[in-house]
Amino acid sequence: MQAGRAAFKHGKLEEALEAFRMALEEEEEAKEVVHSNMALCCLRLGRYPQSLEHANRSTQLNPRWAKGWARKVGRGGNGEGLRQAAGGSASIPGGAGGGGGGGEVEGGGGGTEG
């Protein structure tokens, strides 16, 4: 997962996605974190349906992982990413708030980067 975090930090989103894909195969723990990171990469690349898929997987794996839920809102907290992923007709339970998709990828040990 470190390679993905480093690539993301340097703006190499495609490289980060590939590193996170490999991390999914190698990591036994924190898969919800990897999916959350992949959701953010896809969000930044404008791949809203894929971003939503990874955010959904993140929250399925660990419903308590807040970043997974934040990635579902995405695009600055206004829900635009979610609406576009759902074909423009999604409603957001409880409003959009909360700071959006977040701007940092996460590491494995429960800490935040940055």
DSSP file (Angstrom, degrees, kcal/mol; ACC not computed):
  #  RESIDUE AA STRUCTURE BP1 BP2  ACC     N-H-->O    O-->H-N    N-H-->O    O-->H-N    TCO  KAPPA ALPHA  PHI   PSI    X-CA   Y-CA   Z-CA
    1    1 A M     >        0   0    0      0, 0.0     4,-2.2     0, 0.0     5,-0.2   0.000 360.0 360.0 360.0 -24.8    0.0    0.0    0.0
    2    2 A Q  H  >  +     0   0    0      1,-0.2     4,-2.5     2,-0.2     5,-0.2   0.884 360.0  54.5 -60.0 -39.5    3.0    2.3    0.5
    3    3 A A  H  > S+     0   0    0      1,-0.2     4,-2.4     2,-0.2    -1,-0.2   0.895 108.6  48.9 -63.6 -39.0    3.7    2.4   -3.2
    4    4 A G  H  > S+     0   0    0      2,-0.2     4,-2.5     1,-0.2    -1,-0.2   0.906 110.5  50.1 -66.0 -42.1    0.1    3.6   -3.9
    5    5 A R  H  X S+     0   0    0     -4,-2.2     4,-2.3     2,-0.2    -2,-0.2   0.912 112.0  48.1 -62.4 -42.4    0.3    6.2   -1.2
    6    6 A A  H  X S+     0   0    0     -4,-2.5     4,-1.4     2,-0.2    -2,-0.2   0.920 112.2  48.4 -65.2 -44.0    3.6    7.5   -2.6
    7    7 A A  H  <>S+     0   0    0     -4,-2.4     5,-2.8     1,-0.2     3,-0.3   0.916 111.9  49.8 -62.8 -42.9    2.3    7.6   -6.2
    8    8 A F  H ><5S+     0   0    0     -4,-2.5     3,-2.0     1,-0.2    -1,-0.2   0.925 106.4  55.4 -60.9 -44.5   -0.9    9.4   -5.1
    9    9 A K  H 3<5S+     0   0    0     -4,-2.3    -1,-0.2     1,-0.3    -2,-0.2   0.816 109.5  47.5 -58.9 -31.6    1.2   12.0   -3.2
   10   10 A H  T 3<5S-     0   0    0     -4,-1.4    -1,-0.3    -3,-0.3    -2,-0.2   0.271 120.6-107.6 -95.1  10.4    3.1   12.8   -6.4
   11   11 A G  T < 5S+     0   0    0     -3,-2.0     2,-1.4     1,-0.2    -3,-0.2   0.616  76.6 135.6  78.3  12.3   -0.1   13.0   -8.5
   12   12 A K     >< +     0   0    0     -5,-2.8     4,-2.3     1,-0.2    -1,-0.2  -0.630  21.9 166.1 -93.2  78.0    0.5    9.7  -10.3
   13   13 A L  H  > S+     0   0    0     -2,-1.4     4,-2.6     2,-0.2    -1,-0.2   0.867  70.0  50.2 -67.9 -40.2   -3.1    8.5  -10.0
   14   14 A E  H  > S+     0   0    0      2,-0.2     4,-2.1     1,-0.2    -1,-0.2   0.922 113.5  47.4 -63.8 -42.4   -3.0    5.7  -12.6
   15   15 A E  H  > S+     0   0    0      1,-0.2     4,-2.3     2,-0.2    -2,-0.2   0.893 111.2  51.6 -64.2 -40.0    0.2    4.3  -10.9
   16   16 A A  H  X S+     0   0    0     -4,-2.3     4,-2.6     2,-0.2    -2,-0.2   0.922 107.8  52.0 -63.1 -44.4   -1.5    4.7   -7.5
   17   17 A L  H  X S+     0   0    0     -4,-2.6     4,-2.4     1,-0.2    -2,-0.2   0.925 110.4  48.2 -58.0 -45.3   -4.5    2.7   -8.7
   18   18 A E  H  X S+     0   0    0     -4,-2.1     4,-2.2     1,-0.2    -1,-0.2   0.913 111.4  49.9 -63.2 -42.3   -2.4   -0.1   -9.9
   19   19 A A  H  X S+     0   0    0     -4,-2.3     4,-2.0     1,-0.2    -1,-0.2   0.892 111.2  49.2 -63.7 -39.1   -0.4   -0.2   -6.7
   20   20 A F  H  X S+     0   0    0     -4,-2.6     4,-1.8     2,-0.2    -1,-0.2   0.871 107.7  54.8 -68.8 -35.4   -3.6   -0.3   -4.7
   21   21 A R  H  X S+     0   0    0     -4,-2.4     4,-1.1     1,-0.2    -2,-0.2   0.924 110.1  46.6 -60.4 -43.3   -4.9   -3.2   -6.9
   22   22 A M  H  X S+     0   0    0     -4,-2.2     4,-1.7     1,-0.2     3,-0.4   0.887 108.1  56.7 -65.8 -37.5   -1.8   -5.1   -6.1
   23   23 A A  H  X S+     0   0    0     -4,-2.0     4,-3.4     1,-0.2    -1,-0.2   0.852  99.6  59.6 -62.8 -34.1   -2.2   -4.3   -2.4
   24   24 A L  H  < S+     0   0    0     -4,-1.8    -1,-0.2     1,-0.2    -2,-0.2   0.872 109.1  43.7 -61.2 -35.5   -5.7   -5.8   -2.5
   25   25 A E  H  < S+     0   0    0     -4,-1.1    -1,-0.2    -3,-0.4    -2,-0.2   0.810 123.2  36.2 -77.1 -30.4   -4.2   -9.1   -3.6
   26   26 A E  H  < S+     0   0    0     -4,-1.7    -2,-0.2     2,-0.0     2,-0.2   0.827  98.8  82.3 -94.4 -36.0   -1.3   -8.9   -1.1
   27   27 A E     <  -     0   0    0     -4,-3.4     3,-0.1    -5,-0.2     4,-0.0  -0.483  48.1-172.0 -78.1 138.8   -2.9   -7.3    2.0
   28   28 A E  S    S+     0   0    0     -2,-0.2     2,-0.3     2,-0.0     3,-0.2   0.716  73.5  39.3 -95.1 -27.9   -4.8   -9.5    4.5
   29   29 A E  S    S+     0   0    0      1,-0.2    -2,-0.0     2,-0.1    79,-0.0  -0.720 102.3  33.0-117.9 167.5   -6.0   -6.6    6.6
   30   30 A A    >>  +     0   0    0     -2,-0.3     4,-1.8     1,-0.1     3,-0.5   0.763  59.3 147.2  62.2  31.2   -7.3   -3.1    5.9
   31   31 A K  H 3> S+     0   0    0      1,-0.2     4,-2.6    -3,-0.2     5,-0.2   0.821  71.0  60.8 -64.7 -28.9   -8.9   -3.9    2.5
   32   32 A E  H 3> S+     0   0    0      1,-0.2     4,-1.9     2,-0.2    -1,-0.2   0.859 103.9  50.1 -64.8 -32.5  -11.6   -1.2    3.4
   33   33 A V  H <> S+     0   0    0     -3,-0.5     4,-2.5     2,-0.2    73,-0.3   0.913 109.9  49.7 -69.5 -43.2   -8.7    1.3    3.5
   34   34 A V  H  X S+     0   0    0     -4,-1.8     4,-2.5     1,-0.2    -2,-0.2   0.930 112.0  47.6 -62.4 -45.5   -7.4    0.2    0.1
   35   35 A H  H  X S+     0   0    0     -4,-2.6     4,-2.4     1,-0.2    -1,-0.2   0.890 110.8  52.4 -63.5 -37.9  -10.8    0.4   -1.5
   36   36 A S  H  X S+     0   0    0     -4,-1.9     4,-1.9    -5,-0.2    -1,-0.2   0.913 110.3  48.0 -62.4 -42.5  -11.3    3.8    0.0
   37   37 A N  H  X S+     0   0    0     -4,-2.5     4,-2.2     1,-0.2    -2,-0.2   0.893 111.0  50.5 -64.7 -39.9   -8.0    5.0   -1.5
   38   38 A M  H  X S+     0   0    0     -4,-2.5     4,-2.6     1,-0.2     5,-0.2   0.882 107.1  55.1 -65.1 -37.4   -9.0    3.5   -4.8
   39   39 A A  H  X S+     0   0    0     -4,-2.4     4,-2.4     1,-0.2    -1,-0.2   0.908 108.0  48.9 -61.2 -41.8  -12.3    5.4   -4.6
   40   40 A L  H  X S+     0   0    0     -4,-1.9     4,-2.5     2,-0.2    -2,-0.2   0.912 110.4  50.3 -66.4 -41.5  -10.4    8.7   -4.1
   41   41 A C  H  X S+     0   0    0     -4,-2.2     4,-1.7     1,-0.2    -2,-0.2   0.947 113.0  46.1 -59.9 -47.9   -8.1    8.0   -7.1
   42   42 A C  H  <>S+     0   0    0     -4,-2.6     5,-2.8     1,-0.2     4,-0.5   0.889 111.0  53.5 -63.0 -39.1  -11.1    7.2   -9.3
   43   43 A L  H ><5S+     0   0    0     -4,-2.4     3,-1.3     1,-0.2    -1,-0.2   0.931 109.0  48.0 -60.1 -46.2  -12.9   10.3   -8.0
   44   44 A R  H 3<5S+     0   0    0     -4,-2.5    -1,-0.2     1,-0.3    -2,-0.2   0.806 111.0  52.0 -65.5 -29.1   -9.9   12.5   -8.9
   45   45 A L  T 3<5S-     0   0    0     -4,-1.7    -1,-0.3    -5,-0.2    -2,-0.2   0.482 117.4-113.7 -84.6  -2.8   -9.7   10.9  -12.4
   46   46 A G  T < 5S+     0   0    0     -3,-1.3     2,-1.3    -4,-0.5    -3,-0.2   0.664  74.3 135.9  79.2  16.3  -13.4   11.6  -12.9
   47   47 A R     >< +     0   0    0     -5,-2.8     4,-2.4     1,-0.2     5,-0.2  -0.614  23.5 167.8 -95.1  73.9  -14.3    7.9  -13.0
   48   48 A Y  H  >  +     0   0    0     -2,-1.3     4,-2.6     1,-0.2     5,-0.2   0.872  68.0  51.2 -64.4 -43.5  -17.4    8.3  -10.8
   49   49 A P  H  > S+     0   0    0      0, 0.0     4,-2.1     0, 0.0    -1,-0.2   0.928 114.2  45.3 -60.7 -41.9  -19.0    4.9  -11.2
   50   50 A Q  H  > S+     0   0    0      2,-0.2     4,-2.3     1,-0.2    -2,-0.2   0.886 111.3  53.8 -67.1 -37.7  -15.8    3.1  -10.3
   51   51 A S  H  X S+     0   0    0     -4,-2.4     4,-2.4     1,-0.2    -1,-0.2   0.931 109.4  47.7 -60.1 -45.5  -15.2    5.5   -7.4
   52   52 A L  H  X S+     0   0    0     -4,-2.6     4,-2.8     2,-0.2    -1,-0.2   0.885 108.5  55.1 -64.5 -38.7  -18.7    4.6   -6.1
   53   53 A E  H  X S+     0   0    0     -4,-2.1     4,-2.2     1,-0.2    -1,-0.2   0.931 111.6  43.7 -59.2 -45.8  -18.0    0.9   -6.5
   54   54 A H  H  X S+     0   0    0     -4,-2.3     4,-2.4     2,-0.2    -2,-0.2   0.886 113.2  51.2 -69.2 -37.9  -14.9    1.1   -4.4
   55   55 A A  H  X S+     0   0    0     -4,-2.4     4,-2.2     2,-0.2    -2,-0.2   0.916 110.6  49.6 -63.9 -42.0  -16.6    3.3   -1.8
   56   56 A N  H  X S+     0   0    0     -4,-2.8     4,-2.0     1,-0.2    -2,-0.2   0.922 111.1  48.9 -61.4 -43.9  -19.4    0.8   -1.6
   57   57 A R  H  X S+     0   0    0     -4,-2.2     4,-2.4     1,-0.2    -2,-0.2   0.899 109.2  53.8 -63.8 -39.5  -16.9   -2.1   -1.2
   58   58 A S  H  X S+     0   0    0     -4,-2.4     4,-1.9     1,-0.2    -1,-0.2   0.930 111.3  44.1 -59.8 -46.7  -15.1   -0.1    1.5
   59   59 A T  H  < S+     0   0    0     -4,-2.2    -1,-0.2     1,-0.2    -2,-0.2   0.785 111.3  54.5 -73.9 -25.5  -18.3    0.5    3.6
   60   60 A Q  H  < S+     0   0    0     -4,-2.0    -1,-0.2    -5,-0.2    -2,-0.2   0.907 110.3  46.5 -68.7 -41.5  -19.4   -3.2    3.1
   61   61 A L  H  < S+     0   0    0     -4,-2.4    -2,-0.2     1,-0.3    -1,-0.2   0.870 136.6   6.2 -68.5 -36.5  -16.1   -4.4    4.5
   62   62 A N    ><  -     0   0    0     -4,-1.9     3,-2.2    -5,-0.2    -1,-0.3  -0.723  60.2-171.1-151.0  94.2  -16.2   -2.0    7.4
   63   63 A P  T 3  S+     0   0    0      0, 0.0    -4,-0.1     0, 0.0    -3,-0.1   0.673  89.3  59.8 -61.1 -15.9  -19.3    0.1    8.0
   64   64 A R  T 3  S+     0   0    0     -5,-0.0     2,-1.1     4,-0.0     3,-0.1   0.498  74.6 106.4 -90.4  -4.0  -17.4    2.0   10.7
   65   65 A W    X>  -     0   0    0     -3,-2.2     4,-1.0    -7,-0.2     3,-0.9  -0.659  55.0-165.2 -80.4 102.4  -14.7    3.2    8.3
   66   66 A A  H 3> S+     0   0    0     -2,-1.1     4,-2.5     1,-0.3     5,-0.2   0.812  81.1  62.4 -61.0 -35.1  -15.7    6.9    7.9
   67   67 A K  H 3> S+     0   0    0      1,-0.2     4,-2.3     2,-0.2    -1,-0.3   0.856  98.7  57.1 -63.2 -33.4  -13.5    7.5    4.8
   68   68 A G  H <> S+     0   0    0     -3,-0.9     4,-0.9     2,-0.2    -1,-0.2   0.923 110.1  43.9 -60.8 -43.3  -15.4    4.9    2.8
   69   69 A W  H  X S+     0   0    0     -4,-1.0     4,-1.0     1,-0.2     3,-0.5   0.891 111.5  53.9 -68.1 -39.6  -18.6    6.9    3.5
   70   70 A A  H >X S+     0   0    0     -4,-2.5     4,-2.2     1,-0.2     3,-0.6   0.878 103.2  56.8 -62.9 -37.0  -16.9   10.2    2.7
   71   71 A R  H 3< S+     0   0    0     -4,-2.3    -1,-0.2     1,-0.2    -2,-0.2   0.811  98.6  62.0 -64.9 -28.6  -15.8    8.8   -0.6
   72   72 A K  H 3< S+     0   0    0     -4,-0.9    -1,-0.2    -3,-0.5    -2,-0.2   0.861 108.0  42.4 -65.1 -34.0  -19.4    8.1   -1.5
   73   73 A V  H << S+     0   0    0     -4,-1.0     9,-1.0    -3,-0.6     8,-0.5   0.964  92.8 151.3 -75.8 -54.4  -20.2   11.8   -1.2
   74   74 A G    ><> +     0   0    0     -4,-2.2     5,-1.0     7,-0.2     3,-0.9   0.301  27.1  76.2  56.2 178.2  -17.1   13.0   -3.0
   75   75 A R  G > 5S-     0   0    0      1,-0.3     3,-1.0     2,-0.2     5,-0.4   0.879 126.2 -40.1  46.2  57.1  -16.4   16.1   -5.1
   76   76 A G  G 3 5S-     0   0    0      1,-0.2    -1,-0.3    23,-0.2    24,-0.2   0.644 102.1 -70.4  77.7  14.6  -16.1   18.6   -2.4
   77   77 A G  G < 5S+     0   0    0     -3,-0.9    -1,-0.2    22,-0.2    23,-0.2   0.513 110.4 106.1  84.7   3.8  -18.9   17.4   -0.2
   78   78 A N  T < 5S-     0   0    0     -3,-1.0    -3,-0.1    -4,-0.4    -2,-0.1   0.453  87.8-118.1 -97.9   0.9  -21.8   18.4   -2.4
   79   79 A G  S  ><S+     0   0    0     -5,-1.0     4,-2.7    17,-0.2     5,-0.2   0.526  73.2 131.5  81.1   5.3  -22.6   14.9   -3.6
   80   80 A E  H  > S+     0   0    0     -5,-0.4     4,-2.6    -6,-0.4     5,-0.2   0.900  71.2  51.0 -60.3 -42.3  -21.8   15.7   -7.3
   81   81 A G  H  > S+     0   0    0     -8,-0.5     4,-2.3     1,-0.2    -1,-0.2   0.918 112.0  47.0 -61.3 -43.6  -19.7   12.6   -7.7
   82   82 A L  H  > S+     0   0    0     -9,-1.0     4,-1.9     2,-0.2     6,-0.2   0.919 112.0  50.2 -64.0 -44.7  -22.4   10.3   -6.2
   83   83 A R  H  <>S+     0   0    0     -4,-2.7     5,-4.6   -10,-0.2     6,-0.5   0.918 112.6  46.6 -61.3 -42.9  -25.1   11.9   -8.4
   84   84 A Q  H ><5S+     0   0    0     -4,-2.6     3,-1.4     3,-0.2    -1,-0.2   0.890 110.3  52.9 -67.6 -37.7  -23.0   11.5  -11.6
   85   85 A A  H 3<5S+     0   0    0     -4,-2.3    -1,-0.2     1,-0.3    -2,-0.2   0.848 111.2  47.8 -64.3 -32.7  -22.1    7.9  -10.7
   86   86 A A  T 3<5S-     0   0    0     -4,-1.9     3,-0.5    -5,-0.2    -1,-0.3   0.235 128.8 -95.4 -93.3  13.7  -25.8    7.1  -10.3
   87   87 A G  T < 5S-     0   0    0     -3,-1.4    -3,-0.2     1,-0.2    -2,-0.1   0.719  72.5 -63.3  81.5  21.5  -26.8    8.8  -13.5
   88   88 A G  S   <S+     0   0    0     -5,-4.6    -1,-0.2    -6,-0.2    -4,-0.2   0.512 122.0  87.6  87.8   4.6  -27.6   12.2  -12.1
   89   89 A S        +     0   0    0     -6,-0.5     2,-0.2    -3,-0.5    -6,-0.1   0.242  51.3 127.3-123.5  15.7  -30.6   11.1   -9.9
   90   90 A A        -     0   0    0     -7,-0.3     2,-0.4   -11,-0.1    -7,-0.1  -0.487  42.8-152.1 -78.2 141.1  -29.1   10.0   -6.6
   91   91 A S        -     0   0    0     -2,-0.2    -2,-0.1    -9,-0.1   -12,-0.0  -0.847  14.5-134.3-103.6 151.7  -30.4   11.4   -3.3
   92   92 A I    >   -     0   0    0     -2,-0.4     3,-1.9   -19,-0.0   -19,-0.0  -0.905  18.1-129.4-110.8 111.0  -28.0   11.6   -0.4
   93   93 A P  T 3  S+     0   0    0      0, 0.0     0, 0.0     0, 0.0     0, 0.0  -0.321  91.9   8.5 -58.7 133.7  -29.4   10.3    2.9
   94   94 A G  T 3  S-     0   0    0      2,-0.0     3,-0.1    -2,-0.0     2,-0.0   0.606 125.1 -76.5  74.7  11.0  -28.8   12.8    5.7
   95   95 A G    <   -     0   0    0     -3,-1.9   -16,-0.1     1,-0.1   -17,-0.0  -0.135  49.6 -84.0  86.7 173.2  -27.5   15.5    3.3
   96   96 A A  S    S+     0   0    0    -18,-0.1     4,-0.3   -23,-0.0   -17,-0.2   0.835  81.7 117.7 -87.7 -34.8  -24.2   15.9    1.6
   97   97 A G    >   +     0   0    0      1,-0.1     3,-0.6     2,-0.1   -18,-0.1   0.662  25.2  90.3 -17.7-168.5  -22.1   17.6    4.3
   98   98 A G  T 3  S-     0   0    0      1,-0.2    -1,-0.1   -25,-0.0   -21,-0.1   0.577 106.1 -71.9  85.5  12.0  -19.1   16.3    6.0
   99   99 A G  T >  S-     0   0    0    -23,-0.2     3,-0.9   -22,-0.1    -1,-0.2   0.551  71.8-115.8  85.2   3.9  -16.2   17.6    3.9
  100  100 A G  T <   -     0   0    0     -3,-0.6   -27,-0.2    -4,-0.3   -28,-0.1  -0.249  69.7 -14.0  75.7-151.9  -16.7   15.3    0.9
  101  101 A G  T 3  S-     0   0    0    -30,-0.2    -1,-0.2     1,-0.1   -30,-0.1   0.485  90.7-123.6 -74.8  -4.3  -14.4   12.7   -0.4
  102  102 A G    <   -     0   0    0     -3,-0.9    -1,-0.1   -32,-0.1   -27,-0.1   0.218   7.3-118.9  74.2 155.0  -11.4   13.8    1.5
  103  103 A G  S    S+     0   0    0     -3,-0.1     2,-0.4     2,-0.1    -1,-0.1   0.404  82.3  69.6-113.2   2.6   -8.1   14.7    0.0
  104  104 A E        -     0   0    0     -3,-0.1     2,-0.2     9,-0.0   -64,-0.1  -0.919  69.2-131.3-124.2 146.2   -5.7   12.2    1.4
  105  105 A V        -     0   0    0     -2,-0.4     8,-0.6  -100,-0.1     2,-0.3  -0.589  31.6-124.1 -86.3 160.7   -5.2    8.5    1.0
  106  106 A E  B     -A  112   0A   0    -73,-0.3     6,-0.2    -2,-0.2     2,-0.1  -0.705  10.3-135.2-108.8 156.1   -4.9    6.4    4.1
  107  107 A G    >   -     0   0    0      4,-1.0     3,-0.5    -2,-0.3    -1,-0.1  -0.322  31.5-102.3 -94.3-176.2   -2.3    4.0    5.3
  108  108 A G  T 3  S+     0   0    0      1,-0.2   -75,-0.1    -2,-0.1   -74,-0.1   0.769 103.8  69.7 -82.6 -28.0   -2.8    0.6    6.9
  109  109 A G  T 3  S-     0   0    0      1,-0.1    -1,-0.2     2,-0.0     3,-0.1   0.193 112.0-100.4 -86.2  19.2   -2.4    1.2   10.6
  110  110 A G  S <  S+     0   0    0     -3,-0.5     2,-0.1     1,-0.3    -1,-0.1   0.363  88.3 116.7  83.8  -6.9   -5.5    3.3   11.1
  111  111 A G        -     0   0    0      1,-0.1    -4,-1.0    -5,-0.0     2,-0.3  -0.457  63.2-118.9 -89.6 166.1   -3.6    6.5   11.0
  112  112 A T  B     -A  106   0A   0     -6,-0.2     2,-0.3    -2,-0.1    -6,-0.1  -0.755  19.9-126.2-103.3 153.6   -4.0    9.3    8.6
  113  113 A E              0   0    0     -8,-0.6    -9,-0.0    -2,-0.3     0, 0.0  -0.722 360.0 360.0 -91.1 145.0   -1.4   10.6    6.2
  114  114 A G              0   0    0     -2,-0.3    -1,-0.2   -10,-0.0     0, 0.0   0.470 360.0 360.0 119.0 360.0   -0.5   14.1    6.1
